[in-house]
Amino acid sequence: STRRAHVAVERADRAERHDARHPKRHDGEMADSVTAPTDELPRWSVADVHESFASRSFLDAQERVGADVDRLVSLFDEHDVRGADGARTVDDTTGATADEVIAEFNRVSSDLDLLEAYVYASVSTDSRDATAQAIMSEIEPVESKLRPLLARLSDWVKSFDLDALLEASEQAAEHAGPLARLAERADHQMSESEEHLYAELSATGAGAWGRLQREVTSQLSAEVQFPDGPQQLPMPAVRGLATHADTEVRRAGYEAELVAWPTIEVPVAAAMNAIKGEANTINRRRNWASPLDASLFANSVGRPTFDAMQAAVTDSLPDFRRW
């Protein structure tokens, strides 16, 4: 994860941005040619983090993160880090509280991010890895405890005059930008109890549907009619053919996709409807005018920037189609 240096404002709407925060799949990428055997393809190596799931360092890290999240919840309760009925005044203790809370939130978030990235490196490259899948299922409830704390921190920051808080806390001053975003985010949150409930339910809601979609699509294969004969390839490798220099190879990959995708259309359509249906419901309850507004805020993209990028894509479509 690359989000360890700042307060984890990006944890907002993790369900919609799960893929963006993890490494991309490489299990089907091609090596030197379109016919490279599987054993020559690139492989993940995360041994510099932990040797294996059974290693003492990994087991210790998993246990430590779970305990740290529980202690962080207690820390938030101790300092009453949550929303208030009215505006709070920055006093002598506020700066020290902000320093401790922000530093601990960052540390625990960083450790959890690293642990999740380590496991996801296996899940994303081999969705049939039962051990990695089981461990990911153990980590998700831990993450669901951490996510509501960001909502509580947002409400807490919103309850103060931000300039006064930045003046009182060194940690707050170092994170002025993210904290301003958190204060803005507070206007688009449900109640504390609702945010907690949503965090718990999302693991078996959109989160579970997302995993199903990733596993079904990653395990799909297609027969590609290459100029020199047919070959069965995993779908990520077929998708990779879209950038091949040979027109006929690109066409073969495209036509193979048209045949393969409909074979899993039912579970994929169900997953998409469930994921986006949940997102639409939550976004309405969080007072977003549209799902697009929520996504743009979560990704720190302004509407004019999005419109410019969308226009560039539209203008480029004829070139893409010719390619």
C-alpha positions in Angstrom: 0.0 0.0 0.0 1.1 3.5 -0.8 -1.2 5.3 1.7 0.8 5.0 4.9 2.1 8.5 5.1 -1.2 10.4 5.7 -4.3 9.9 7.7 -6.3 7.4 5.7 -8.9 9.6 4.2 -8.9 7.3 1.2 -10.5 4.5 3.3 -13.9 6.2 2.6 -16.0 4.0 0.4 -13.5 1.2 0.3 -16.1 -1.2 -1.2 -16.2 0.9 -4.4 -12.5 1.3 -4.6 -11.2 -2.1 -3.5 -9.5 -2.9 -6.8 -7.8 0.5 -7.0 -6.0 0.1 -3.7 -4.6 -3.4 -4.5 -2.0 -4.6 -7.0 -3.5 -5.5 -10.4 -3.7 -9.1 -11.6 -0.8 -10.6 -13.4 -1.8 -14.3 -13.5 -2.7 -14.1 -17.1 -0.2 -11.7 -18.6 1.9 -12.8 -21.5 5.7 -13.1 -21.4 7.7 -12.9 -24.6 5.0 -14.3 -26.9 1.3 -15.1 -26.9 2.0 -18.8 -26.6 4.3 -18.6 -23.6 3.7 -21.5 -21.2 2.2 -20.7 -17.8 5.3 -21.6 -15.9 7.2 -18.9 -17.6 4.8 -16.1 -16.7 5.8 -13.5 -14.0 5.1 -14.4 -10.4 4.6 -12.3 -7.4 7.3 -12.3 -4.8 6.5 -10.9 -1.4 9.1 -12.8 0.5 10.6 -9.6 1.7 7.5 -9.0 3.8 6.8 -12.5 5.1 8.2 -15.8 4.0 4.8 -17.5 4.0 1.4 -17.6 5.6 2.8 -20.1 8.1 5.8 -18.0 9.0 6.1 -16.6 12.6 6.4 -13.0 11.3 3.1 -13.3 9.4 1.2 -14.9 12.3 2.5 -12.4 14.7 1.6 -9.5 12.4 -2.0 -10.8 11.9 -2.5 -11.2 15.7 -0.9 -7.8 16.4 -3.1 -6.0 13.9 -6.3 -7.5 15.3 -5.3 -6.5 18.8 -4.2 -3.0 17.7 -7.6 -2.3 16.0 -9.3 -3.2 19.2 -7.0 -0.9 21.2 -7.7 1.8 18.7 -11.4 1.5 19.2 -10.8 1.8 22.9 -8.7 4.9 22.3 -11.4 6.6 20.3 -13.9 5.8 23.1 -11.6 7.1 25.8 -11.2 10.4 24.1 -14.8 10.5 22.8 -13.7 10.8 19.2 -17.1 11.1 17.5 -19.5 13.8 16.5 -21.1 16.3 18.8 -24.5 18.0 19.0 -22.8 21.4 18.7 -19.4 23.0 18.0 -16.5 22.0 20.2 -13.9 24.4 21.5 -10.2 23.6 21.1 -8.7 23.5 24.7 -5.5 22.4 26.3 -6.2 18.7 25.9 -7.4 18.8 22.3 -4.0 19.1 20.7 -2.6 16.2 22.6 -5.7 14.1 21.8 -5.4 14.9 18.1 -1.7 14.0 18.1 -2.3 10.6 19.7 -5.4 9.7 17.7 -4.0 10.6 14.3 -0.6 9.0 14.9 -2.2 5.7 16.2 -4.8 5.7 13.4 -2.1 6.0 10.8 0.1 3.4 12.4 -2.7 0.8 12.7 -4.0 1.6 9.2 -0.5 1.2 7.8 0.0 -2.2 9.4 -3.4 -3.4 8.2 -2.8 -2.1 4.7 0.5 -4.1 4.5 -1.1 -7.2 5.9 -3.9 -7.0 3.4 -1.6 -6.3 0.5 0.5 -9.3 1.4 -2.5 -11.6 1.3 -4.1 -10.0 -1.7 -0.9 -10.6 -3.7 -1.7 -14.3 -3.4 -5.5 -14.1 -3.8 -5.2 -11.8 -6.9 -2.8 -14.1 -8.7 -4.4 -17.4 -7.8 -8.0 -17.3 -6.8 -7.9 -21.0 -6.1 -5.5 -20.5 -3.2 -7.8 -21.8 -0.4 -5.3 -20.8 2.3 -5.0 -17.2 1.1 -8.8 -16.9 0.6 -9.4 -18.2 4.1 -6.9 -15.7 5.6 -8.5 -12.8 3.6 -11.8 -13.8 5.1 -10.3 -13.5 8.6 -8.8 -10.1 7.9 -12.0 -8.5 6.5 -13.8 -8.4 9.9 -10.8 -6.6 11.3 -11.0 -4.0 8.6 -14.7 -3.6 9.2 -13.9 -2.5 12.8 -11.4 0.1 11.6 -13.6 1.6 8.8 -16.2 3.2 11.2 -13.4 4.9 13.1 -12.7 7.0 10.1 -16.3 8.2 10.1 -16.0 9.0 13.8 -12.7 10.9 13.2 -14.5 12.9 10.4 -17.3 13.9 12.7 -14.8 14.8 15.4 -12.7 17.0 13.2 -15.9 18.6 11.8 -16.9 19.6 15.3 -13.9 21.9 15.8 -12.7 25.0 14.1 -10.1 23.4 11.7 -7.7 26.3 11.9 -7.7 26.2 15.7 -7.2 22.4 15.6 -4.2 22.8 13.3 -2.7 25.4 15.5 -3.0 23.1 18.6 -1.8 19.9 17.1 1.5 19.1 15.3 0.0 15.9 13.8 -3.1 17.9 12.6 -0.9 20.5 11.1 1.0 17.9 9.2 -2.2 16.5 7.8 -4.1 19.7 7.1 -5.2 18.7 3.7 -6.5 15.2 4.6 -8.2 16.6 7.7 -10.0 19.3 5.6 -11.2 16.4 3.4 -12.4 14.6 6.5 -14.4 17.6 7.6 -16.0 17.8 4.2 -16.7 14.0 4.3 -18.6 14.4 7.5 -21.4 16.1 5.6 -21.9 12.8 3.7 -22.1 10.2 6.5 -24.8 8.3 8.2 -25.2 8.2 11.9 -22.4 6.5 13.9 -24.5 3.4 14.5 -25.5 3.2 10.9 -21.9 3.5 9.7 -20.9 0.7 12.1 -23.7 -1.5 10.9 -22.9 -0.9 7.2 -19.2 -1.6 7.8 -20.1 -5.0 9.3 -22.7 -5.9 6.7 -20.6 -4.9 3.7 -18.2 -7.8 4.2 -21.0 -10.2 3.5 -22.8 -7.8 1.1 -21.0 -6.0 -1.7 -17.6 -7.2 -0.5 -18.7 -10.8 -0.9 -20.3 -10.2 -4.3 -17.1 -8.5 -5.4 -15.0 -11.5 -4.4 -17.4 -13.8 -6.3 -17.1 -11.6 -9.4 -13.3 -11.5 -9.2 -13.0 -15.3 -8.7 -15.5 -16.2 -11.4 -13.9 -13.9 -14.0 -10.3 -14.8 -13.0 -11.0 -18.5 -13.5 -12.6 -18.1 -16.9 -10.7 -19.3 -20.0 -11.3 -19.0 -23.7 -10.2 -20.6 -26.9 -8.4 -18.1 -29.1 -8.2 -18.8 -32.8 -4.6 -17.7 -33.5 -3.4 -17.6 -37.1 -1.2 -20.6 -36.3 -3.9 -22.6 -34.5 -6.3 -22.5 -31.5 -5.1 -22.1 -28.0 -6.9 -22.2 -24.6 -5.9 -19.2 -22.5 -7.1 -17.7 -19.1 -9.2 -14.6 -19.6 -6.6 -12.1 -18.2 -4.2 -13.3 -21.0 -7.0 -13.0 -23.6 -7.6 -9.4 -22.4 -3.9 -8.8 -22.8 -4.1 -9.5 -26.5 -6.0 -6.2 -27.0 -2.6 -4.5 -27.0 -0.8 -6.9 -29.2 1.0 -5.4 -32.2 -0.6 -7.9 -34.7 -4.0 -7.0 -35.9 -5.1 -10.6 -36.4 -4.0 -11.5 -32.9 -6.0 -8.6 -31.5 -9.1 -9.7 -33.5 -8.7 -13.3 -32.4 -8.6 -12.2 -28.7 -11.6 -9.9 -29.2 -13.7 -12.6 -30.8 -12.7 -15.2 -28.1 -14.0 -12.7 -25.5 -17.3 -12.4 -27.2 -17.8 -16.1 -27.0 -16.5 -16.6 -23.4 -18.1 -13.7 -21.4 -21.7 -14.8 -22.0 -21.0 -18.1 -20.3 -20.7 -16.4 -16.9 -23.2 -13.6 -17.5 -25.6 -14.7 -14.8 -23.3 -14.6 -11.7 -21.4 -11.5 -13.0 -24.7 -9.6 -13.6 -25.9 -10.6 -10.2 -22.7 -9.4 -8.6 -22.8 -6.1 -10.5 -26.4 -5.4 -9.5 -25.7 -6.2 -5.9 -22.6 -4.1 -5.6 -24.0 -1.1 -7.4 -27.4 -1.5 -5.8 -25.8 -1.3 -2.3 -23.6 1.6 -3.3 -26.7 3.6 -4.7 -28.6 3.0 -1.4 -25.7 4.0 0.8 -24.9 7.1 -1.3 -28.5 8.3 -1.0 -28.4 7.8 2.7 -25.1 9.7 2.8 -26.8 12.7 1.0 -24.9 12.4 -2.3 -26.8 13.9 -5.2 -25.6 11.1 -7.5 -23.3 8.0 -7.4 -20.9 9.9 -9.6 -20.5 12.7 -7.1 -19.6 10.2 -4.4 -17.1 8.4 -6.6 -15.4 11.7 -7.6 -15.1 12.8 -4.0 -13.7 9.4 -2.9 -11.0 9.7 -5.7 -10.3 13.4 -5.2 -11.3 14.2 -8.7 -13.2 17.5 -9.5 -16.1 17.5 -11.9 -14.4 19.7 -14.5 -11.4 17.3 -14.5 -13.7 14.3 -14.9 -15.6 16.0 -17.7 -12.3 16.8 -19.5 -11.1 13.2 -19.2 -14.5 11.8 -20.3 -14.4 14.1 -23.4 -10.9 13.0 -24.2 -12.0 9.3 -24.0 -15.0 10.1 -26.3 -12.8 11.9 -28.8 -10.4 8.9 -28.8 -13.0 6.2 -29.3 -12.7 6.1 -33.1 -9.0 5.5 -32.8 -9.5 2.8 -30.2 -12.1 1.0 -32.4 -9.7 1.1 -35.4 -7.0 -0.4 -33.2 
